Each structure stands twice: as structure tokens, then as C-alpha cells.
Amino acid sequence: MGYAVVEEVQAGFRTLTDEERERCAALLEEAALVIDAYGKNADPAVKRLVSCRMVRRLLGDGTGGETPLYPMGATQGSATALGYTQSWTMGSSGSAGELYLSKLEKKLLGAGNRIGAAGPLEGLCDAAGD
């Protein structure tokens, strides 16, 4: 079960095609799994917002049209003509064409940067010292 529905993704975004609506529904299910990995106990309104943002980011502006001059997720690039050279720098999210949580979304879910430590044996022994 996802945390948002297709109509919520469309609201304030754009009207989706029938094909995009099907894809959106599947992506919302996938987004819920990613969200649960970071903030299972987060407020339901936050989960809905984050779900919509994740899916909107992946669906894009819907212009379709021409193939972009750069790969999806690239932040910088260069190309030369007769030397046949291309180079691209991918964004820090490390994802191109997949659902991911931004830093802000992780903070919203309560999974921001925290200072602390955990031992590899935590939880393996009970309080009696077994």
C-alpha cells in the first residue's frame, strides 16, 4: 500500500496520461518501501508529501519530445563534435531514473544527519547478561 494516490501526485503538478497513471501507481508502491526504510514512524502527511515528490521527480515534466542532450541525472557535461568526445558528471544523488530521497525528504522523515554510534553486538544479549 502506498502513502499517496495518483490524484495527489497530479495535484499541483500536471495531468498524467493513462500510461503515466499506471506507472505512477506502481511507483507509489515502490516509494512506500523506500520511505519505510528511512521513516516508518513518520507522520502520514509527511509520507504522502515525500511519496508525491519522489514520483513527480521521476515522471518529469512530461514534454517527451526530443532526447535530451545529456543523460538524466547529469549535473555537468561536455561534448565535442569531430573528436567524438563526451563526458558527464552525475548528480550527488547517485541515481538516474530511479526513486530516491533527497536530503530534505530524509529530514522530513526524521532520518537526517545524526551523531552517534552503534556496536555490532547491540541487541544480541538480553539485560540478564546472557
N, C-alpha and C positions, 0 to 999 in steps of 0.2 A: 504494500500500500504506500502510495506517495503522500507527500505532505501538501501538495497543491494539485489543482486540476488544470486542464488545458485552458479553460476560460480565464483563469487567473494569470497564466503566462501571457495570454493575448492582451489582457487589460493594461492599457498604458504602453503597449509595445507595438504590435501590428496584428493584422488579421492573418492567420495561418491558412495555408492551403490544406486540402484534405489529407494529402500525403504528409505534410508537416504536422498536422494534428495527431496522426497515428504515431509518428516518430516522437513527438512531444510527450505523449502519454507514456511511451516506453522509457524515454529519458527521465521523466519524473520519478519512475520507479527506481531507476539506477541512481539518481541523485539522492533519493532517500537512504540508500545503503551507504553512500559516501558520507552523508550528513550524520547518520547514526554512528559511524566510526569516530567522528570528532565531537559530537554533542548530542548523544542520545537523550539526555535530560533537559535539553534546551527548550525554551518556550515554543509552543506550537506556531505562534505567529512568526517567530524568527525562522523556524524551519521552513515555513511556507515562503517567506521572503527569499531565503537563501536558495531554495529549490527553483523559484522563478528566475532568479538572477543567473544561476548555473545554466539552466536550459536556454534562456534568451541569449546568453553569450555564445552558446554552441550553435543555435539556429541562425544567428547573424541577422543582417538587415533584410535578407530575402531578395536582394536585387538579382541574384543569379547571374545573368548576363555573361560577361567575359571572364575568362580565367584570370585570377589576379596575377600581377607581375611578380609577386613574392609569395612564398609559402605561408599558409595560415599559421599564425603564432610567431612569425618573424618580427623582430623589432628594428632590425637594420639589414641592409642588403646592398650589394653592388653587382653590376653586370657590365660586361664589355661585349662588343659585337663580334668583330672578326677574330679576336683572340679566344672566343668561346669560353670565357671565364665567368663564373657566378660564385658568390659567397654570401651566406646569410647568417645572421646571429638570431638565435631563437630566444624568445622571452624567458624571463626567470621562472615562469610557472612550470616550465618543462613539459608543457602539454600542447599539442597541436591537434585540434579536432577531438578532444575528449573532455569530459566533465571534470572540473577541478574547483577547489575552494580558494578564493582569494584570501589575502591576509585579513582584510576587513571581515569577510564572512566567517573565518575561523574565530576571530574575536567575538563576533556576534553569537556564535555557538558556544562561547566560553572556553575555547581551546587556543587562546592566544599564547604569546611567549610567557613561560613561567620558569622561575628559577627553582631548582630543587634537584633531588637525586633519588634514585630508586635502586635498591640492591637486587641482584638476580635471584636471591633466595626468599624475597619477601612473599609472604602468603603460603610458603611451603610448610611452615611449622606452626602449630597452634600455640596458644598462650601458655599451656602447661609445660612447654619446652620439649615436646616430643620430636 
